[in-house]
């Protein structure tokens, strides 16, 4: 998912949503910035029927992914995170804080599971 500030630092808030196309388990989150700066990403999950997600629907109740003054970061240890998604779930993307990032890409690596 790409969040683009159009040449200026991105302001905090929700930026958009993606529908999960199949049952899956997330095993990695990758964040790539357009510059060496810090940004903390917020990801929410809710059912389509209960859309839109609210702050209580976060998949990262602690240790939200961030770049903390770097160009990039990857997370594979997601203890305590919600990592299982079912077809039709809706993921929301936004961020909590930003120290100057103008464009960020958030990638989720998932493994398809049956069901």
Steps between C-alpha positions, in 0.01 A plus 500: 500500500641844407437822694618808309504855636544654154843645572437605861518311829198272547263610776370242748173318445333220303591484132315210346384142500562166329273195493670167578444273194554160671557341841860563600755545777732800501865412562680827424442875480740716296511881513689697232535881525598754234762638743680418823242612755263345750141398455276272707238306305157410635315201348141410587284200408125457499236298323331642192167498688649708782688747273655748565758385755563715807813546712398203719532278192879535482697187408802637690391577858864553598819544303345663194732477198723804446820608330633711790735723298586251225413436135344162572402234753368145502301321767485121525452467877135595536427360845167636622398627155194380310652309210213281373260649245198352324375576152303823510673656801582867446843637595542870569830688469612821663763618738546628850805729469734624229831688508502614137421201278325611179430157349489159666426151370363239742533142378335199664639156427230235545467125465173366365317264737212269421148575602 
